Amino acid sequence: MNCGVEKYTQAAHMNLGKGQGIKASDAALAALCCDRPGMRGCHALLDQGGIFTKAERRAFELEMVAKTYIALMERGLLKVSREVS
Ligand SMILES: [Zn+2]
């Protein structure tokens, strides 16, 4: 969702709500690329790169999660159902 590369996708957990014994939510995921020969992936750069301030990182994570969910819905891989009674 960040650089556009395909076939190297990992599920990156957003760090919102993490800490104090609380694990990151499995619902807050972003599709980011993994490391591959000769290149660091977006997932590793986000987690270990030290390239963002805390605020920048938070904004980046939110954007990537939103883009992931939008892409999944647009491809028909995630559907929102609504029950009407
Ligand atoms: Zn990437």
PDB file of the backbone (N, CA, C, O) and the ligand in Angstrom, with CONECT records:
HET     ZN  A 101       1
ATOM      1  N   MET A   1       0.819  -1.211   0.000  1.00  0.00           N
ATOM      2  CA  MET A   1       0.000   0.000   0.000  1.00  0.00           C
ATOM      3  C   MET A   1       0.852   1.260   0.000  1.00  0.00           C
ATOM      4  O   MET A   1       0.347   2.356  -0.243  1.00  0.00           O
ATOM      5  N   ASN A   2       2.124   1.107   0.268  1.00  0.00           N
ATOM      6  CA  ASN A   2       2.976   2.299   0.291  1.00  0.00           C
ATOM      7  C   ASN A   2       3.743   2.469  -1.012  1.00  0.00           C
ATOM      8  O   ASN A   2       3.619   3.497  -1.677  1.00  0.00           O
ATOM      9  N   CYS A   3       4.534   1.468  -1.380  1.00  0.00           N
ATOM     10  CA  CYS A   3       5.405   1.619  -2.548  1.00  0.00           C
ATOM     11  C   CYS A   3       4.827   0.989  -3.807  1.00  0.00           C
ATOM     12  O   CYS A   3       5.308   1.253  -4.909  1.00  0.00           O
ATOM     13  N   GLY A   4       3.792   0.152  -3.654  1.00  0.00           N
ATOM     14  CA  GLY A   4       3.144  -0.425  -4.827  1.00  0.00           C
ATOM     15  C   GLY A   4       3.695  -1.763  -5.276  1.00  0.00           C
ATOM     16  O   GLY A   4       3.151  -2.364  -6.203  1.00  0.00           O
ATOM     17  N   VAL A   5       4.759  -2.250  -4.650  1.00  0.00           N
ATOM     18  CA  VAL A   5       5.306  -3.541  -5.047  1.00  0.00           C
ATOM     19  C   VAL A   5       4.310  -4.648  -4.668  1.00  0.00           C
ATOM     20  O   VAL A   5       3.641  -4.563  -3.638  1.00  0.00           O
ATOM     21  N   GLU A   6       4.222  -5.671  -5.499  1.00  0.00           N
ATOM     22  CA  GLU A   6       3.316  -6.780  -5.204  1.00  0.00           C
ATOM     23  C   GLU A   6       4.112  -8.057  -4.982  1.00  0.00           C
ATOM     24  O   GLU A   6       5.293  -8.130  -5.323  1.00  0.00           O
ATOM     25  N   LYS A   7       3.472  -9.042  -4.420  1.00  0.00           N
ATOM     26  CA  LYS A   7       4.024 -10.383  -4.166  1.00  0.00           C
ATOM     27  C   LYS A   7       5.017 -10.423  -3.008  1.00  0.00           C
ATOM     28  O   LYS A   7       5.651 -11.453  -2.778  1.00  0.00           O
ATOM     29  N   TYR A   8       5.159  -9.340  -2.289  1.00  0.00           N
ATOM     30  CA  TYR A   8       6.026  -9.336  -1.100  1.00  0.00           C
ATOM     31  C   TYR A   8       5.261  -8.788   0.096  1.00  0.00           C
ATOM     32  O   TYR A   8       5.836  -8.158   0.982  1.00  0.00           O
ATOM     33  N   THR A   9       3.963  -9.037   0.107  1.00  0.00           N
ATOM     34  CA  THR A   9       3.115  -8.388   1.098  1.00  0.00           C
ATOM     35  C   THR A   9       3.135  -9.087   2.460  1.00  0.00           C
ATOM     36  O   THR A   9       3.063 -10.313   2.556  1.00  0.00           O
ATOM     37  N   GLN A  10       3.232  -8.287   3.480  1.00  0.00           N
ATOM     38  CA  GLN A  10       3.085  -8.759   4.853  1.00  0.00           C
ATOM     39  C   GLN A  10       1.979  -7.948   5.518  1.00  0.00           C
ATOM     40  O   GLN A  10       1.690  -6.817   5.129  1.00  0.00           O
ATOM     41  N   ALA A  11       1.366  -8.565   6.538  1.00  0.00           N
ATOM     42  CA  ALA A  11       0.378  -7.847   7.345  1.00  0.00           C
ATOM     43  C   ALA A  11       1.113  -7.115   8.455  1.00  0.00           C
ATOM     44  O   ALA A  11       1.653  -7.733   9.373  1.00  0.00           O
ATOM     45  N   ALA A  12       1.127  -5.804   8.361  1.00  0.00           N
ATOM     46  CA  ALA A  12       1.810  -4.981   9.362  1.00  0.00           C
ATOM     47  C   ALA A  12       0.801  -4.478  10.384  1.00  0.00           C
ATOM     48  O   ALA A  12      -0.195  -3.849  10.025  1.00  0.00           O
ATOM     49  N   HIS A  13       1.058  -4.751  11.643  1.00  0.00           N
ATOM     50  CA  HIS A  13       0.167  -4.276  12.700  1.00  0.00           C
ATOM     51  C   HIS A  13       0.405  -2.811  12.992  1.00  0.00           C
ATOM     52  O   HIS A  13       1.547  -2.359  13.081  1.00  0.00           O
ATOM     53  N   MET A  14      -0.670  -2.080  13.140  1.00  0.00           N
ATOM     54  CA  MET A  14      -0.559  -0.706  13.565  1.00  0.00           C
ATOM     55  C   MET A  14      -0.323  -0.696  15.070  1.00  0.00           C
ATOM     56  O   MET A  14      -0.815  -1.564  15.790  1.00  0.00           O
ATOM     57  N   ASN A  15       0.415   0.268  15.525  1.00  0.00           N
ATOM     58  CA  ASN A  15       0.777   0.284  16.941  1.00  0.00           C
ATOM     59  C   ASN A  15      -0.183   1.052  17.829  1.00  0.00           C
ATOM     60  O   ASN A  15       0.085   1.260  19.012  1.00  0.00           O
ATOM     61  N   LEU A  16      -1.297   1.470  17.260  1.00  0.00           N
ATOM     62  CA  LEU A  16      -2.327   2.128  18.064  1.00  0.00           C
ATOM     63  C   LEU A  16      -2.800   1.202  19.170  1.00  0.00           C
ATOM     64  O   LEU A  16      -3.086   0.032  18.914  1.00  0.00           O
ATOM     65  N   GLY A  17      -2.886   1.693  20.366  1.00  0.00           N
ATOM     66  CA  GLY A  17      -3.436   0.896  21.461  1.00  0.00           C
ATOM     67  C   GLY A  17      -2.489  -0.143  22.005  1.00  0.00           C
ATOM     68  O   GLY A  17      -2.851  -0.903  22.903  1.00  0.00           O
ATOM     69  N   LYS A  18      -1.269  -0.188  21.470  1.00  0.00           N
ATOM     70  CA  LYS A  18      -0.302  -1.173  21.927  1.00  0.00           C
ATOM     71  C   LYS A  18       0.408  -0.655  23.173  1.00  0.00           C
ATOM     72  O   LYS A  18       0.505   0.553  23.389  1.00  0.00           O
ATOM     73  N   GLY A  19       0.890  -1.559  23.967  1.00  0.00           N
ATOM     74  CA  GLY A  19       1.622  -1.174  25.163  1.00  0.00           C
ATOM     75  C   GLY A  19       0.854  -1.510  26.413  1.00  0.00           C
ATOM     76  O   GLY A  19      -0.340  -1.805  26.353  1.00  0.00           O
ATOM     77  N   GLN A  20       1.527  -1.469  27.550  1.00  0.00           N
ATOM     78  CA  GLN A  20       0.916  -1.782  28.835  1.00  0.00           C
ATOM     79  C   GLN A  20       0.185  -3.116  28.789  1.00  0.00           C
ATOM     80  O   GLN A  20      -0.930  -3.241  29.295  1.00  0.00           O
ATOM     81  N   GLY A  21       0.825  -4.114  28.178  1.00  0.00           N
ATOM     82  CA  GLY A  21       0.254  -5.451  28.135  1.00  0.00           C
ATOM     83  C   GLY A  21      -0.859  -5.630  27.129  1.00  0.00           C
ATOM     84  O   GLY A  21      -1.464  -6.699  27.044  1.00  0.00           O
ATOM     85  N   ILE A  22      -1.136  -4.571  26.355  1.00  0.00           N
ATOM     86  CA  ILE A  22      -2.195  -4.673  25.344  1.00  0.00           C
ATOM     87  C   ILE A  22      -1.532  -4.918  23.987  1.00  0.00           C
ATOM     88  O   ILE A  22      -0.686  -4.146  23.537  1.00  0.00           O
ATOM     89  N   LYS A  23      -1.940  -6.002  23.359  1.00  0.00           N
ATOM     90  CA  LYS A  23      -1.394  -6.294  22.031  1.00  0.00           C
ATOM     91  C   LYS A  23      -2.082  -5.447  20.979  1.00  0.00           C
ATOM     92  O   LYS A  23      -3.230  -5.034  21.146  1.00  0.00           O
ATOM     93  N   ALA A  24      -1.366  -5.193  19.892  1.00  0.00           N
ATOM     94  CA  ALA A  24      -1.962  -4.464  18.780  1.00  0.00           C
ATOM     95  C   ALA A  24      -3.121  -5.277  18.214  1.00  0.00           C
ATOM     96  O   ALA A  24      -3.068  -6.507  18.182  1.00  0.00           O
ATOM     97  N   SER A  25      -4.143  -4.601  17.780  1.00  0.00           N
ATOM     98  CA  SER A  25      -5.330  -5.285  17.249  1.00  0.00           C
ATOM     99  C   SER A  25      -5.035  -5.946  15.909  1.00  0.00           C
ATOM    100  O   SER A  25      -4.378  -5.361  15.048  1.00  0.00           O
ATOM    101  N   ASP A  26      -5.525  -7.169  15.742  1.00  0.00           N
ATOM    102  CA  ASP A  26      -5.399  -7.844  14.454  1.00  0.00           C
ATOM    103  C   ASP A  26      -6.328  -7.242  13.404  1.00  0.00           C
ATOM    104  O   ASP A  26      -6.240  -7.588  12.226  1.00  0.00           O
ATOM    105  N   ALA A  27      -7.208  -6.350  13.820  1.00  0.00           N
ATOM    106  CA  ALA A  27      -8.091  -5.694  12.855  1.00  0.00           C
ATOM    107  C   ALA A  27      -7.437  -4.452  12.268  1.00  0.00           C
ATOM    108  O   ALA A  27      -7.861  -3.957  11.224  1.00  0.00           O
ATOM    109  N   ALA A  28      -6.398  -3.946  12.941  1.00  0.00           N
ATOM    110  CA  ALA A  28      -5.706  -2.749  12.448  1.00  0.00           C
ATOM    111  C   ALA A  28      -4.462  -3.179  11.690  1.00  0.00           C
ATOM    112  O   ALA A  28      -3.345  -3.120  12.204  1.00  0.00           O
ATOM    113  N   LEU A  29      -4.682  -3.613  10.452  1.00  0.00           N
ATOM    114  CA  LEU A  29      -3.590  -4.141   9.642  1.00  0.00           C
ATOM    115  C   LEU A  29      -3.384  -3.303   8.398  1.00  0.00           C
ATOM    116  O   LEU A  29      -4.321  -2.735   7.838  1.00  0.00           O
ATOM    117  N   ALA A  30      -2.130  -3.244   7.982  1.00  0.00           N
ATOM    118  CA  ALA A  30      -1.814  -2.604   6.715  1.00  0.00           C
ATOM    119  C   ALA A  30      -0.995  -3.580   5.881  1.00  0.00           C
ATOM    120  O   ALA A  30      -0.146  -4.296   6.412  1.00  0.00           O
ATOM    121  N   ALA A  31      -1.247  -3.610   4.586  1.00  0.00           N
ATOM    122  CA  ALA A  31      -0.471  -4.451   3.671  1.00  0.00           C
ATOM    123  C   ALA A  31       0.783  -3.683   3.278  1.00  0.00           C
ATOM    124  O   ALA A  31       0.726  -2.723   2.509  1.00  0.00           O
ATOM    125  N   LEU A  32       1.924  -4.124   3.821  1.00  0.00           N
ATOM    126  CA  LEU A  32       3.202  -3.486   3.496  1.00  0.00           C
ATOM    127  C   LEU A  32       4.174  -4.560   3.010  1.00  0.00           C
ATOM    128  O   LEU A  32       4.017  -5.741   3.320  1.00  0.00           O
ATOM    129  N   CYS A  33       5.169  -4.137   2.253  1.00  0.00           N
ATOM    130  CA  CYS A  33       6.089  -5.131   1.686  1.00  0.00           C
ATOM    131  C   CYS A  33       7.147  -5.547   2.711  1.00  0.00           C
ATOM    132  O   CYS A  33       7.485  -4.799   3.628  1.00  0.00           O
ATOM    133  N   CYS A  34       7.656  -6.772   2.518  1.00  0.00           N
ATOM    134  CA  CYS A  34       8.697  -7.321   3.394  1.00  0.00           C
ATOM    135  C   CYS A  34      10.081  -7.065   2.791  1.00  0.00           C
ATOM    136  O   CYS A  34      10.208  -6.607   1.656  1.00  0.00           O
ATOM    137  N   ASP A  35      11.110  -7.373   3.581  1.00  0.00           N
ATOM    138  CA  ASP A  35      12.481  -7.286   3.072  1.00  0.00           C
ATOM    139  C   ASP A  35      12.662  -8.299   1.943  1.00  0.00           C
ATOM    140  O   ASP A  35      12.053  -9.368   1.955  1.00  0.00           O
ATOM    141  N   ARG A  36      13.474  -7.967   1.003  1.00  0.00           N
ATOM    142  CA  ARG A  36      13.839  -8.901  -0.063  1.00  0.00           C
ATOM    143  C   ARG A  36      15.291  -8.651  -0.412  1.00  0.00           C
ATOM    144  O   ARG A  36      15.852  -7.632  -0.009  1.00  0.00           O
ATOM    145  N   PRO A  37      15.919  -9.561  -1.156  1.00  0.00           N
ATOM    146  CA  PRO A  37      17.363  -9.417  -1.376  1.00  0.00           C
ATOM    147  C   PRO A  37      17.773  -8.018  -1.846  1.00  0.00           C
ATOM    148  O   PRO A  37      17.325  -7.533  -2.885  1.00  0.00           O
ATOM    149  N   GLY A  38      18.620  -7.401  -1.062  1.00  0.00           N
ATOM    150  CA  GLY A  38      19.160  -6.097  -1.424  1.00  0.00           C
ATOM    151  C   GLY A  38      18.250  -4.917  -1.135  1.00  0.00           C
ATOM    152  O   GLY A  38      18.566  -3.786  -1.501  1.00  0.00           O
ATOM    153  N   MET A  39      17.130  -5.168  -0.484  1.00  0.00           N
ATOM    154  CA  MET A  39      16.196  -4.072  -0.272  1.00  0.00           C
ATOM    155  C   MET A  39      15.410  -4.247   1.019  1.00  0.00           C
ATOM    156  O   MET A  39      14.903  -5.329   1.313  1.00  0.00           O
ATOM    157  N   ARG A  40      15.319  -3.169   1.778  1.00  0.00           N
ATOM    158  CA  ARG A  40      14.478  -3.190   2.968  1.00  0.00           C
ATOM    159  C   ARG A  40      13.040  -2.933   2.562  1.00  0.00           C
ATOM    160  O   ARG A  40      12.764  -2.100   1.698  1.00  0.00           O
ATOM    161  N   GLY A  41      12.134  -3.650   3.188  1.00  0.00           N
ATOM    162  CA  GLY A  41      10.722  -3.469   2.888  1.00  0.00           C
ATOM    163  C   GLY A  41      10.121  -2.345   3.695  1.00  0.00           C
ATOM    164  O   GLY A  41      10.701  -1.883   4.678  1.00  0.00           O
ATOM    165  N   CYS A  42       8.952  -1.911   3.268  1.00  0.00           N
ATOM    166  CA  CYS A  42       8.259  -0.830   3.978  1.00  0.00           C
ATOM    167  C   CYS A  42       7.912  -1.237   5.414  1.00  0.00           C
ATOM    168  O   CYS A  42       7.927  -0.400   6.316  1.00  0.00           O
ATOM    169  N   HIS A  43       7.598  -2.523   5.627  1.00  0.00           N
ATOM    170  CA  HIS A  43       7.251  -2.984   6.971  1.00  0.00           C
ATOM    171  C   HIS A  43       8.435  -2.783   7.924  1.00  0.00           C
ATOM    172  O   HIS A  43       8.274  -2.252   9.023  1.00  0.00           O
ATOM    173  N   ALA A  44       9.613  -3.210   7.494  1.00  0.00           N
ATOM    174  CA  ALA A  44      10.800  -3.076   8.340  1.00  0.00           C
ATOM    175  C   ALA A  44      11.169  -1.611   8.536  1.00  0.00           C
ATOM    176  O   ALA A  44      11.581  -1.213   9.626  1.00  0.00           O
ATOM    177  N   LEU A  45      11.024  -0.812   7.491  1.00  0.00           N
ATOM    178  CA  LEU A  45      11.349   0.613   7.610  1.00  0.00           C
ATOM    179  C   LEU A  45      10.420   1.291   8.616  1.00  0.00           C
ATOM    180  O   LEU A  45      10.835   2.171   9.370  1.00  0.00           O
ATOM    181  N   LEU A  46       9.159   0.866   8.612  1.00  0.00           N
ATOM    182  CA  LEU A  46       8.209   1.438   9.561  1.00  0.00           C
ATOM    183  C   LEU A  46       8.548   1.007  10.988  1.00  0.00           C
ATOM    184  O   LEU A  46       8.547   1.825  11.908  1.00  0.00           O
ATOM    185  N   ASP A  47       8.838  -0.287  11.164  1.00  0.00           N
ATOM    186  CA  ASP A  47       9.057  -0.810  12.511  1.00  0.00           C
ATOM    187  C   ASP A  47      10.434  -0.480  13.081  1.00  0.00           C
ATOM    188  O   ASP A  47      10.563  -0.192  14.271  1.00  0.00           O
ATOM    189  N   GLN A  48      11.455  -0.521  12.240  1.00  0.00           N
ATOM    190  CA  GLN A  48      12.817  -0.362  12.753  1.00  0.00           C
ATOM    191  C   GLN A  48      13.586   0.790  12.129  1.00  0.00           C
ATOM    192  O   GLN A  48      14.706   1.086  12.543  1.00  0.00           O
ATOM    193  N   GLY A  49      12.999   1.435  11.147  1.00  0.00           N
ATOM    194  CA  GLY A  49      13.762   2.397  10.374  1.00  0.00           C
ATOM    195  C   GLY A  49      14.124   3.680  11.096  1.00  0.00           C
ATOM    196  O   GLY A  49      15.125   4.321  10.777  1.00  0.00           O
ATOM    197  N   GLY A  50      13.301   4.054  12.076  1.00  0.00           N
ATOM    198  CA  GLY A  50      13.543   5.317  12.746  1.00  0.00           C
ATOM    199  C   GLY A  50      13.420   6.508  11.823  1.00  0.00           C
ATOM    200  O   GLY A  50      14.062   7.537  12.032  1.00  0.00           O
ATOM    201  N   ILE A  51      12.586   6.365  10.793  1.00  0.00           N
ATOM    202  CA  ILE A  51      12.493   7.422   9.788  1.00  0.00           C
ATOM    203  C   ILE A  51      11.348   8.384  10.052  1.00  0.00           C
ATOM    204  O   ILE A  51      11.242   9.421   9.397  1.00  0.00           O
ATOM    205  N   PHE A  52      10.495   8.048  11.000  1.00  0.00           N
ATOM    206  CA  PHE A  52       9.341   8.889  11.294  1.00  0.00           C
ATOM    207  C   PHE A  52       9.420   9.441  12.711  1.00  0.00           C
ATOM    208  O   PHE A  52       9.972   8.807  13.611  1.00  0.00           O
ATOM    209  N   THR A  53       8.863  10.625  12.891  1.00  0.00           N
ATOM    210  CA  THR A  53       8.567  11.054  14.253  1.00  0.00           C
ATOM    211  C   THR A  53       7.343  10.261  14.700  1.00  0.00           C
ATOM    212  O   THR A  53       6.699   9.591  13.893  1.00  0.00           O
ATOM    213  N   LYS A  54       7.031  10.340  15.982  1.00  0.00           N
ATOM    214  CA  LYS A  54       5.878   9.600  16.499  1.00  0.00           C
ATOM    215  C   LYS A  54       4.595  10.025  15.785  1.00  0.00           C
ATOM    216  O   LYS A  54       3.765   9.188  15.430  1.00  0.00           O
ATOM    217  N   ALA A  55       4.443  11.321  15.580  1.00  0.00           N
ATOM    218  CA  ALA A  55       3.229  11.828  14.926  1.00  0.00           C
ATOM    219  C   ALA A  55       3.178  11.412  13.453  1.00  0.00           C
ATOM    220  O   ALA A  55       2.123  11.046  12.936  1.00  0.00           O
ATOM    221  N   GLU A  56       4.321  11.473  12.796  1.00  0.00           N
ATOM    222  CA  GLU A  56       4.371  11.058  11.388  1.00  0.00           C
ATOM    223  C   GLU A  56       4.048   9.580  11.254  1.00  0.00           C
ATOM    224  O   GLU A  56       3.328   9.164  10.347  1.00  0.00           O
ATOM    225  N   ARG A  57       4.593   8.798  12.174  1.00  0.00           N
ATOM    226  CA  ARG A  57       4.365   7.359  12.143  1.00  0.00           C
ATOM    227  C   ARG A  57       2.885   7.053  12.339  1.00  0.00           C
ATOM    228  O   ARG A  57       2.315   6.217  11.637  1.00  0.00           O
ATOM    229  N   ARG A  58       2.273   7.731  13.293  1.00  0.00           N
ATOM    230  CA  ARG A  58       0.845   7.531  13.556  1.00  0.00           C
ATOM    231  C   ARG A  58       0.018   7.859  12.319  1.00  0.00           C
ATOM    232  O   ARG A  58      -0.887   7.107  11.959  1.00  0.00           O
ATOM    233  N   ALA A  59       0.321   8.963  11.677  1.00  0.00           N
ATOM    234  CA  ALA A  59      -0.420   9.369  10.481  1.00  0.00           C
ATOM    235  C   ALA A  59      -0.193   8.377   9.341  1.00  0.00           C
ATOM    236  O   ALA A  59      -1.126   8.030   8.617  1.00  0.00           O
ATOM    237  N   PHE A  60       1.035   7.930   9.188  1.00  0.00           N
ATOM    238  CA  PHE A  60       1.362   6.965   8.134  1.00  0.00           C
ATOM    239  C   PHE A  60       0.612   5.657   8.356  1.00  0.00           C
ATOM    240  O   PHE A  60       0.055   5.085   7.419  1.00  0.00           O
ATOM    241  N   GLU A  61       0.602   5.190   9.595  1.00  0.00           N
ATOM    242  CA  GLU A  61      -0.079   3.935   9.915  1.00  0.00           C
ATOM    243  C   GLU A  61      -1.579   4.029   9.611  1.00  0.00           C
ATOM    244  O   GLU A  61      -2.158   3.125   9.009  1.00  0.00           O
ATOM    245  N   LEU A  62      -2.187   5.117  10.028  1.00  0.00           N
ATOM    246  CA  LEU A  62      -3.623   5.290   9.780  1.00  0.00           C
ATOM    247  C   LEU A  62      -3.923   5.311   8.284  1.00  0.00           C
ATOM    248  O   LEU A  62      -4.898   4.712   7.830  1.00  0.00           O
ATOM    249  N   GLU A  63      -3.077   6.007   7.520  1.00  0.00           N
ATOM    250  CA  GLU A  63      -3.279   6.075   6.076  1.00  0.00           C
ATOM    251  C   GLU A  63      -3.128   4.697   5.438  1.00  0.00           C
ATOM    252  O   GLU A  63      -3.913   4.320   4.568  1.00  0.00           O
ATOM    253  N   MET A  64      -2.116   3.947   5.875  1.00  0.00           N
ATOM    254  CA  MET A  64      -1.872   2.630   5.276  1.00  0.00           C
ATOM    255  C   MET A  64      -2.982   1.641   5.611  1.00  0.00           C
ATOM    256  O   MET A  64      -3.368   0.831   4.768  1.00  0.00           O
ATOM    257  N   VAL A  65      -3.495   1.703   6.830  1.00  0.00           N
ATOM    258  CA  VAL A  65      -4.598   0.809   7.208  1.00  0.00           C
ATOM    259  C   VAL A  65      -5.844   1.150   6.389  1.00  0.00           C
ATOM    260  O   VAL A  65      -6.527   0.256   5.888  1.00  0.00           O
ATOM    261  N   ALA A  66      -6.134   2.433   6.256  1.00  0.00           N
ATOM    262  CA  ALA A  66      -7.299   2.851   5.472  1.00  0.00           C
ATOM    263  C   ALA A  66      -7.149   2.388   4.026  1.00  0.00           C
ATOM    264  O   ALA A  66      -8.097   1.859   3.446  1.00  0.00           O
ATOM    265  N   LYS A  67      -5.968   2.582   3.438  1.00  0.00           N
ATOM    266  CA  LYS A  67      -5.739   2.167   2.049  1.00  0.00           C
ATOM    267  C   LYS A  67      -5.877   0.660   1.894  1.00  0.00           C
ATOM    268  O   LYS A  67      -6.393   0.179   0.885  1.00  0.00           O
ATOM    269  N   THR A  68      -5.418  -0.082   2.892  1.00  0.00           N
ATOM    270  CA  THR A  68      -5.524  -1.547   2.841  1.00  0.00           C
ATOM    271  C   THR A  68      -6.986  -1.967   2.827  1.00  0.00           C
ATOM    272  O   THR A  68      -7.387  -2.804   2.019  1.00  0.00           O
ATOM    273  N   TYR A  69      -7.782  -1.389   3.720  1.00  0.00           N
ATOM    274  CA  TYR A  69      -9.192  -1.759   3.777  1.00  0.00           C
ATOM    275  C   TYR A  69      -9.921  -1.343   2.497  1.00  0.00           C
ATOM    276  O   TYR A  69     -10.767  -2.083   1.994  1.00  0.00           O
ATOM    277  N   ILE A  70      -9.599  -0.183   1.983  1.00  0.00           N
ATOM    278  CA  ILE A  70     -10.228   0.281   0.738  1.00  0.00           C
ATOM    279  C   ILE A  70      -9.882  -0.666  -0.406  1.00  0.00           C
ATOM    280  O   ILE A  70     -10.759  -1.038  -1.187  1.00  0.00           O
ATOM    281  N   ALA A  71      -8.607  -1.060  -0.514  1.00  0.00           N
ATOM    282  CA  ALA A  71      -8.177  -1.966  -1.588  1.00  0.00           C
ATOM    283  C   ALA A  71      -8.855  -3.325  -1.462  1.00  0.00           C
ATOM    284  O   ALA A  71      -9.271  -3.908  -2.463  1.00  0.00           O
ATOM    285  N   LEU A  72      -8.968  -3.829  -0.240  1.00  0.00           N
ATOM    286  CA  LEU A  72      -9.627  -5.128  -0.034  1.00  0.00           C
ATOM    287  C   LEU A  72     -11.094  -5.058  -0.455  1.00  0.00           C
ATOM    288  O   LEU A  72     -11.603  -5.972  -1.104  1.00  0.00           O
ATOM    289  N   MET A  73     -11.766  -3.979  -0.087  1.00  0.00           N
ATOM    290  CA  MET A  73     -13.180  -3.844  -0.450  1.00  0.00           C
ATOM    291  C   MET A  73     -13.337  -3.682  -1.951  1.00  0.00           C
ATOM    292  O   MET A  73     -14.230  -4.278  -2.552  1.00  0.00           O
ATOM    293  N   GLU A  74     -12.473  -2.878  -2.559  1.00  0.00           N
ATOM    294  CA  GLU A  74     -12.577  -2.657  -4.006  1.00  0.00           C
ATOM    295  C   GLU A  74     -12.321  -3.939  -4.794  1.00  0.00           C
ATOM    296  O   GLU A  74     -12.848  -4.109  -5.893  1.00  0.00           O
ATOM    297  N   ARG A  75     -11.514  -4.840  -4.236  1.00  0.00           N
ATOM    298  CA  ARG A  75     -11.238  -6.104  -4.921  1.00  0.00           C
ATOM    299  C   ARG A  75     -12.244  -7.190  -4.540  1.00  0.00           C
ATOM    300  O   ARG A  75     -12.128  -8.333  -4.982  1.00  0.00           O
ATOM    301  N   GLY A  76     -13.220  -6.833  -3.728  1.00  0.00           N
ATOM    302  CA  GLY A  76     -14.239  -7.808  -3.334  1.00  0.00           C
ATOM    303  C   GLY A  76     -13.750  -8.815  -2.316  1.00  0.00           C
ATOM    304  O   GLY A  76     -14.377  -9.857  -2.128  1.00  0.00           O
ATOM    305  N   LEU A  77     -12.646  -8.525  -1.659  1.00  0.00           N
ATOM    306  CA  LEU A  77     -12.067  -9.467  -0.704  1.00  0.00           C
ATOM    307  C   LEU A  77     -12.544  -9.216   0.725  1.00  0.00           C
ATOM    308  O   LEU A  77     -12.321 -10.031   1.620  1.00  0.00           O
ATOM    309  N   LEU A  78     -13.195  -8.093   0.919  1.00  0.00           N
ATOM    310  CA  LEU A  78     -13.731  -7.768   2.237  1.00  0.00           C
ATOM    311  C   LEU A  78     -15.078  -7.103   2.031  1.00  0.00           C
ATOM    312  O   LEU A  78     -15.205  -6.131   1.286  1.00  0.00           O
ATOM    313  N   LYS A  79     -16.070  -7.642   2.698  1.00  0.00           N
ATOM    314  CA  LYS A  79     -17.407  -7.090   2.523  1.00  0.00           C
ATOM    315  C   LYS A  79     -17.984  -6.676   3.861  1.00  0.00           C
ATOM    316  O   LYS A  79     -17.748  -7.312   4.888  1.00  0.00           O
ATOM    317  N   VAL A  80     -18.733  -5.611   3.825  1.00  0.00           N
ATOM    318  CA  VAL A  80     -19.434  -5.171   5.021  1.00  0.00           C
ATOM    319  C   VAL A  80     -20.881  -5.594   4.854  1.00  0.00           C
ATOM    320  O   VAL A  80     -21.547  -5.224   3.887  1.00  0.00           O
ATOM    321  N   SER A  81     -21.348  -6.365   5.801  1.00  0.00           N
ATOM    322  CA  SER A  81     -22.746  -6.795   5.694  1.00  0.00           C
ATOM    323  C   SER A  81     -23.576  -6.011   6.711  1.00  0.00           C
ATOM    324  O   SER A  81     -23.086  -5.592   7.760  1.00  0.00           O
ATOM    325  N   ARG A  82     -24.803  -5.837   6.374  1.00  0.00           N
ATOM    326  CA  ARG A  82     -25.691  -5.086   7.249  1.00  0.00           C
ATOM    327  C   ARG A  82     -26.971  -5.864   7.384  1.00  0.00           C
ATOM    328  O   ARG A  82     -27.660  -6.146   6.404  1.00  0.00           O
ATOM    329  N   GLU A  83     -27.274  -6.204   8.607  1.00  0.00           N
ATOM    330  CA  GLU A  83     -28.504  -6.946   8.829  1.00  0.00           C
ATOM    331  C   GLU A  83     -29.624  -5.980   9.146  1.00  0.00           C
ATOM    332  O   GLU A  83     -29.507  -5.136  10.035  1.00  0.00           O
ATOM    333  N   VAL A  84     -30.690  -6.112   8.420  1.00  0.00           N
ATOM    334  CA  VAL A  84     -31.855  -5.264   8.640  1.00  0.00           C
ATOM    335  C   VAL A  84     -32.952  -6.117   9.247  1.00  0.00           C
ATOM    336  O   VAL A  84     -33.322  -7.162   8.711  1.00  0.00           O
ATOM    337  N   SER A  85     -33.457  -5.656  10.358  1.00  0.00           N
ATOM    338  CA  SER A  85     -34.514  -6.456  10.993  1.00  0.00           C
ATOM    339  C   SER A  85     -35.860  -5.753  10.879  1.00  0.00           C
ATOM    340  O   SER A  85     -36.870  -6.272  11.354  1.00  0.00           O
TER     341      SER A  85
HETATM  342 ZN    ZN A 101       6.893  -1.322   0.163  1.00  0.00          ZN2+
END
